[in-house]
Amino acid sequence: MGDNEVTDKHGNVIHPGDYVGTRIRGGTHEGYVKEIVTDRQRAEEVDVKHPPKVRFQNKDGKMVAHNPGTLEIDDTQ
């Protein structure tokens, strides 16, 4: 694994454009990865705490950021 690679909860490397999802509060957050934030400067620019974070737009159109280890890549999308 390279320095800037992050993996989902199954150890699969997450890339921009992958469809990912996670269960949260009885529902799910899912969407296509827009960005993987790995450095503090970029994290501050997009108001994300404790990188690395995977950012994607959920089904409600809101940008969300999750820890990569909580996500699963969905290859069927």
Biotite code that builds the C-alpha atoms (Angstrom):
import biotite.structure as struc

atoms = struc.array([
    struc.Atom([0.000, 0.000, 0.000], chain_id="A", res_id=1, res_name="MET", atom_name="CA", element="C"),
    struc.Atom([1.359, 3.418, -0.943], chain_id="A", res_id=2, res_name="GLY", atom_name="CA", element="C"),
    struc.Atom([1.625, 6.381, 1.393], chain_id="A", res_id=3, res_name="ASP", atom_name="CA", element="C"),
    struc.Atom([-1.580, 8.026, 0.157], chain_id="A", res_id=4, res_name="ASN", atom_name="CA", element="C"),
    struc.Atom([-3.668, 4.886, -0.360], chain_id="A", res_id=5, res_name="GLU", atom_name="CA", element="C"),
    struc.Atom([-6.556, 4.265, 1.989], chain_id="A", res_id=6, res_name="VAL", atom_name="CA", element="C"),
    struc.Atom([-8.547, 1.065, 2.302], chain_id="A", res_id=7, res_name="THR", atom_name="CA", element="C"),
    struc.Atom([-12.132, 0.151, 3.108], chain_id="A", res_id=8, res_name="ASP", atom_name="CA", element="C"),
    struc.Atom([-13.064, -2.129, 5.992], chain_id="A", res_id=9, res_name="LYS", atom_name="CA", element="C"),
    struc.Atom([-12.227, -5.185, 3.873], chain_id="A", res_id=10, res_name="HIS", atom_name="CA", element="C"),
    struc.Atom([-8.757, -3.967, 2.909], chain_id="A", res_id=11, res_name="GLY", atom_name="CA", element="C"),
    struc.Atom([-9.680, -2.871, -0.647], chain_id="A", res_id=12, res_name="ASN", atom_name="CA", element="C"),
    struc.Atom([-7.921, 0.287, -1.850], chain_id="A", res_id=13, res_name="VAL", atom_name="CA", element="C"),
    struc.Atom([-10.391, 3.186, -2.304], chain_id="A", res_id=14, res_name="ILE", atom_name="CA", element="C"),
    struc.Atom([-9.998, 5.390, -5.380], chain_id="A", res_id=15, res_name="HIS", atom_name="CA", element="C"),
    struc.Atom([-11.824, 8.539, -6.527], chain_id="A", res_id=16, res_name="PRO", atom_name="CA", element="C"),
    struc.Atom([-14.849, 7.421, -8.542], chain_id="A", res_id=17, res_name="GLY", atom_name="CA", element="C"),
    struc.Atom([-15.462, 4.248, -6.498], chain_id="A", res_id=18, res_name="ASP", atom_name="CA", element="C"),
    struc.Atom([-18.994, 3.782, -5.168], chain_id="A", res_id=19, res_name="TYR", atom_name="CA", element="C"),
    struc.Atom([-18.817, 3.426, -1.380], chain_id="A", res_id=20, res_name="VAL", atom_name="CA", element="C"),
    struc.Atom([-21.281, 3.156, 1.445], chain_id="A", res_id=21, res_name="GLY", atom_name="CA", element="C"),
    struc.Atom([-21.623, 2.789, 5.183], chain_id="A", res_id=22, res_name="THR", atom_name="CA", element="C"),
    struc.Atom([-24.458, 2.250, 7.611], chain_id="A", res_id=23, res_name="ARG", atom_name="CA", element="C"),
    struc.Atom([-25.176, 5.220, 9.817], chain_id="A", res_id=24, res_name="ILE", atom_name="CA", element="C"),
    struc.Atom([-28.005, 5.953, 12.275], chain_id="A", res_id=25, res_name="ARG", atom_name="CA", element="C"),
    struc.Atom([-30.342, 3.295, 10.903], chain_id="A", res_id=26, res_name="GLY", atom_name="CA", element="C"),
    struc.Atom([-29.761, 4.328, 7.298], chain_id="A", res_id=27, res_name="GLY", atom_name="CA", element="C"),
    struc.Atom([-26.865, 4.516, 4.900], chain_id="A", res_id=28, res_name="THR", atom_name="CA", element="C"),
    struc.Atom([-24.506, 7.065, 3.432], chain_id="A", res_id=29, res_name="HIS", atom_name="CA", element="C"),
    struc.Atom([-23.442, 6.066, -0.045], chain_id="A", res_id=30, res_name="GLU", atom_name="CA", element="C"),
    struc.Atom([-22.105, 7.717, -3.148], chain_id="A", res_id=31, res_name="GLY", atom_name="CA", element="C"),
    struc.Atom([-19.215, 8.083, -5.546], chain_id="A", res_id=32, res_name="TYR", atom_name="CA", element="C"),
    struc.Atom([-15.891, 9.102, -4.020], chain_id="A", res_id=33, res_name="VAL", atom_name="CA", element="C"),
    struc.Atom([-15.042, 12.683, -4.982], chain_id="A", res_id=34, res_name="LYS", atom_name="CA", element="C"),
    struc.Atom([-11.868, 13.055, -2.950], chain_id="A", res_id=35, res_name="GLU", atom_name="CA", element="C"),
    struc.Atom([-9.630, 11.311, -0.465], chain_id="A", res_id=36, res_name="ILE", atom_name="CA", element="C"),
    struc.Atom([-8.253, 13.816, 2.037], chain_id="A", res_id=37, res_name="VAL", atom_name="CA", element="C"),
    struc.Atom([-4.894, 12.683, 3.401], chain_id="A", res_id=38, res_name="THR", atom_name="CA", element="C"),
    struc.Atom([-3.130, 15.861, 4.515], chain_id="A", res_id=39, res_name="ASP", atom_name="CA", element="C"),
    struc.Atom([-3.970, 18.392, 7.199], chain_id="A", res_id=40, res_name="ARG", atom_name="CA", element="C"),
    struc.Atom([-3.810, 21.429, 4.915], chain_id="A", res_id=41, res_name="GLN", atom_name="CA", element="C"),
    struc.Atom([-6.474, 20.051, 2.567], chain_id="A", res_id=42, res_name="ARG", atom_name="CA", element="C"),
    struc.Atom([-8.503, 18.859, 5.558], chain_id="A", res_id=43, res_name="ALA", atom_name="CA", element="C"),
    struc.Atom([-8.601, 22.403, 6.900], chain_id="A", res_id=44, res_name="GLU", atom_name="CA", element="C"),
    struc.Atom([-9.618, 23.771, 3.476], chain_id="A", res_id=45, res_name="GLU", atom_name="CA", element="C"),
    struc.Atom([-12.660, 21.464, 3.281], chain_id="A", res_id=46, res_name="VAL", atom_name="CA", element="C"),
    struc.Atom([-13.416, 21.517, 7.045], chain_id="A", res_id=47, res_name="ASP", atom_name="CA", element="C"),
    struc.Atom([-12.597, 17.856, 7.666], chain_id="A", res_id=48, res_name="VAL", atom_name="CA", element="C"),
    struc.Atom([-11.100, 16.701, 10.946], chain_id="A", res_id=49, res_name="LYS", atom_name="CA", element="C"),
    struc.Atom([-8.580, 13.902, 11.515], chain_id="A", res_id=50, res_name="HIS", atom_name="CA", element="C"),
    struc.Atom([-7.516, 12.782, 8.025], chain_id="A", res_id=51, res_name="PRO", atom_name="CA", element="C"),
    struc.Atom([-7.539, 10.489, 6.208], chain_id="A", res_id=52, res_name="PRO", atom_name="CA", element="C"),
    struc.Atom([-11.178, 10.918, 5.218], chain_id="A", res_id=53, res_name="LYS", atom_name="CA", element="C"),
    struc.Atom([-13.098, 9.859, 2.138], chain_id="A", res_id=54, res_name="VAL", atom_name="CA", element="C"),
    struc.Atom([-15.425, 12.582, 0.821], chain_id="A", res_id=55, res_name="ARG", atom_name="CA", element="C"),
    struc.Atom([-18.463, 11.843, -1.307], chain_id="A", res_id=56, res_name="PHE", atom_name="CA", element="C"),
    struc.Atom([-21.868, 13.290, -2.086], chain_id="A", res_id=57, res_name="GLN", atom_name="CA", element="C"),
    struc.Atom([-24.640, 11.274, -0.453], chain_id="A", res_id=58, res_name="ASN", atom_name="CA", element="C"),
    struc.Atom([-28.076, 10.599, -1.950], chain_id="A", res_id=59, res_name="LYS", atom_name="CA", element="C"),
    struc.Atom([-29.405, 13.836, -0.396], chain_id="A", res_id=60, res_name="ASP", atom_name="CA", element="C"),
    struc.Atom([-26.772, 15.876, -2.237], chain_id="A", res_id=61, res_name="GLY", atom_name="CA", element="C"),
    struc.Atom([-24.744, 16.636, 0.897], chain_id="A", res_id=62, res_name="LYS", atom_name="CA", element="C"),
    struc.Atom([-20.963, 16.234, 0.934], chain_id="A", res_id=63, res_name="MET", atom_name="CA", element="C"),
    struc.Atom([-19.993, 13.831, 3.708], chain_id="A", res_id=64, res_name="VAL", atom_name="CA", element="C"),
    struc.Atom([-16.621, 12.632, 4.966], chain_id="A", res_id=65, res_name="ALA", atom_name="CA", element="C"),
    struc.Atom([-16.036, 9.244, 6.561], chain_id="A", res_id=66, res_name="HIS", atom_name="CA", element="C"),
    struc.Atom([-13.126, 7.292, 7.939], chain_id="A", res_id=67, res_name="ASN", atom_name="CA", element="C"),
    struc.Atom([-12.070, 4.886, 5.197], chain_id="A", res_id=68, res_name="PRO", atom_name="CA", element="C"),
    struc.Atom([-12.194, 1.899, 7.559], chain_id="A", res_id=69, res_name="GLY", atom_name="CA", element="C"),
    struc.Atom([-15.950, 2.329, 8.027], chain_id="A", res_id=70, res_name="THR", atom_name="CA", element="C"),
    struc.Atom([-16.706, 2.175, 4.299], chain_id="A", res_id=71, res_name="LEU", atom_name="CA", element="C"),
    struc.Atom([-17.350, -0.668, 1.872], chain_id="A", res_id=72, res_name="GLU", atom_name="CA", element="C"),
    struc.Atom([-16.730, -0.453, -1.867], chain_id="A", res_id=73, res_name="ILE", atom_name="CA", element="C"),
    struc.Atom([-19.785, -1.512, -3.884], chain_id="A", res_id=74, res_name="ASP", atom_name="CA", element="C"),
    struc.Atom([-18.580, -3.008, -7.165], chain_id="A", res_id=75, res_name="ASP", atom_name="CA", element="C"),
    struc.Atom([-22.131, -3.474, -8.468], chain_id="A", res_id=76, res_name="THR", atom_name="CA", element="C"),
    struc.Atom([-22.685, 0.253, -9.083], chain_id="A", res_id=77, res_name="GLN", atom_name="CA", element="C"),
])
